[in-house]
Amino acid sequence: DKVGATDFLGYDTEAAEGQILAIVKDGAPVDTAVAGDSVALILNQTPFYGESGGQMGDEGTIRSADGAVVSVSDTQKKLGDLFVHMGTVAEGEIKSGDEAALIVDSARRSKLRANHSATHLLHEALRRHLGDHVTQKGSLVAPGRLRFDISHPRPVESDDIRVVETEVNARIRLNAPVETRLMTPDEAVEAGALALFGEKYGEEVRVVSMGGDDPEKAGFGQYSTELCGGTHVRRTGDIGFFKIVGEGAVSA
């Protein structure tokens, strides 16, 4: 209520400037924090992605105009659109009201983007080979791996895994562009985008299409089209290579 929503700039950039609107230390707002303090910072705008949709929050550095440095170890998204930067003051004294430069860990973000885009291709490949009943029930998009939870009445056999891997990698090798549109949820679903049951969508949603042209898909015409607020590669080839290294029942 005090500072309002955070303007997210991270779809277009990994570095930006912003103003520190609040500093939270030990669960209470403070005006300043010094080297060694663990803090949570809220700014008016940020390129840091807040954990949501299975994608982990960004890490990086926040540097005030006075030279104070905060090492950001996690970014959380609270109350819908409030981005909270968790970290430790590494140098100097950070003050509420300071102007600051925000720099996302680019190498880590690149891995997150690749794994998030891979979940979309995996989702579509699973639906095509196991059936339309397969839907995403949860996921983890981390820098080093992804985990994808689905609804399916039996284990996914090794032959199915090989077929899915082959199809996902074929779509990666196409190196097709990843397209993003802003639409209303109803418009997106009507045009063929896959929405996840139980997810809450606002008045405007991001529709992410990838995987290259597909004559089976009307509307957007790409292999995979989903409603998604995460960050993604610019072309599928940026994913590199996809490998399923394990499969098991969540209940196990």
N, C-alpha and C positions, 0 to 999 in steps of 0.2 A: 504493500500500500504506500510505503514511503518513497520508494525509488522508481516504481513502475516497471514495465517489461523491458527486457534487454533486446536491442536490435542485433540480430545475428547476421554477420557479414561473411561467414565462412564458406559459403557456396562459391564465392568469387575470389577470395583472397585468403592467404595464410598469415598475413601481417596487416596490422591496422593501428590506429590511435584511438584512444578513448579516455573517458574521465572516470576516476574512481569515485563511485557514489556512496559506497559503504564498505567498512572493514569490520569483520566479525572475528573476535578472538575469545576462545573459551566460552563460546555460546552467547556472547554479548557484544553489542556494537561498541567500537572504540574509534577514537579520532586518529590514533597513530599506532604503528607497530614497528618494532626494531629487529635487527638481525637475530635470527634464532627463533623468532615467534612463528607459531603455526597459525595461519590465518585463512579466512575465506573472503574473497574480494568480489564485489558486484560493481560492474561498470555500465555505462549507458549503452555501449555497443561492444561487440567482440567478434573475432574470427574463430574463437575456440568453440568447438562442437561440444554441447552438453550431452552426457550419456542418455540415449533414448533409442528405441527401436532395435535394441540389441547391440548397437554400436557403442563401444567404450568412449568415454570423454577424452578430449585432447589433453596433451601435456605441452609444456613450453615455458616461455619466459615473459614476465611483465616488468618493464623498466620505466620508472617514473622520470619525469623531466629533471628532477633533482639528482638522479643517479642511483636511487634505490632499486634493488633487484629482488623480484619475487620469483622463485622457482615453482612453477605450477605442476603439481603431480596428478591432478584430476580435475575434470570439469563436470559439474552436475547441473541438470535442468530441473528446476523446482517450480511448482505452481503454474505449470504450462509454459511460461516464457521468461522465467527468471534464471539466468545463467550464473552459477556460483563457481568461482575459480578457487580451488583448494590448493594450498601450497605453503611454502616456508619462505620467510624473508631471508634472503641470502646475503644482502649487503644493504647498508644504510638504513634510513627511516622512511617508511611509506606513510603517507598522510591521506586522509579522506579529502577529496576535492582535487587531488593531484591529476595532472594530465599524464598519460602513460602510453608507451609503445607496447603493443601486444604481438608476440611472435610465437606461432604454433610450431611445434617440432614437426618439420616438414617430412622427414623420412618416415616417422611413425605414422603420420596422417596418410601418406601414400600407401602404406601397407593396409591401413584400415579401409581406405577407399577400395583397394583391390579386393579385399575379402568381402566387403559389403556387396560390391557388384557381383562377385562370384555367388553369393547366396541367391541373388535374383535368377541367375542362369540355372543354378542347381534346382531351385524351386520349380521352374518351368520344365526342366528335363524330367524331374520326378513325376510331375503331373502327367506328362505325356506317356511315360513308360509304366507307371504304376496305377494311374487313373485320376480322374478329376476330384475324387474324394480326398486326395492328398492336399493338405493345406498347412501352412506354417503355423506352428503352435508355440514357437519360441525360438530364439537364436542368440548366439554370442558372436559379435564381430570384434575380434581382438587383433593386435598387430601381427601375431605369429600364427594365428589359426582362426578358423570359424567353426561354430557348432550350429547345426540346423535341426530343429525338432519338428517332426511331422506326425500327422495322424495316419496310421496304417495298421491293419489287423494282424500282420505277421512280419517276421524279419525280412529285411531286404536282402535277397540272395546275391551271391557274388557275381553271377552273370548279369543281374540287373545293375549292380554297381559299376561293372565294366562298361555297360552300354551308356549309363548316365555320364560317367567320366568322359567317354569318347565324344558324346554329344556336346557337353559343356566345353571341352577343349576345341572342338570344331568351331563353335561360336566365338571362342576367344580368338582363334586364328584368323577369323574373318576381319578382325580389327575394325569392326563397324563402329560408327559414332554412337555415343550415349546421348540421348535426347531428353530434355526436361521441359515440361510445360506446367503452367499454373492454371488450374481449372477448379470448378466447384466439384464436390464429391459425386454428385448425381451425373454431371456431364462426363466425368472421367469413367465411371462405371458403365454408363450407356455406350461409351465409345470402345469399351472392351478392356479397361484397366482392371487388374485384380486388386480388390480391397480385402483386408483381413477382417474376418468376423470378430466383433468385440473391440476393435480398435476405435478410438474416438478421433474423429476428423473435424477440423474447423470449417469455416465457410469457404476457405480456399486451400487446395492441396497441391502438392508437387507430384506430378506423374512422370515416372522414370521409365523410358523405353530403351531396350538394348538388344543386341544379339544379331542384328542384321535383318534384312527383309525376309518376310515369311508370308507366303500366299495364303496360309491357313488362318492368319490373323487379320480380321477386318479392323476397321478403325485406325489404330496407330500403325499397323502393318509391320511391327517389329516382333521378333521372337518372344521377348518378355516385356510386359508392361504392367507396372505395379504402382500403387500409391505409396510414396516413401519420402520421409523427411531427412534421410541420411545423406552422407556425402559419397560420391561415386567417381569412378575413373572417367576420363574424357572419351576413350575408345576402349573396346573390349580387350584389345591386344595388350593394354597396360596391365591387365591381370597377370599375364605371363603364362602360368601353367596351373592346372587344377588337379588335385589328387585327393581322393577319399582315403583316409588312413584308418578309419574305424567306424563301426556301426554297432548299435546296441539299443536295447529297450531302456527307456527312461526310468521305468519302474525298477529296473535291475540296478 
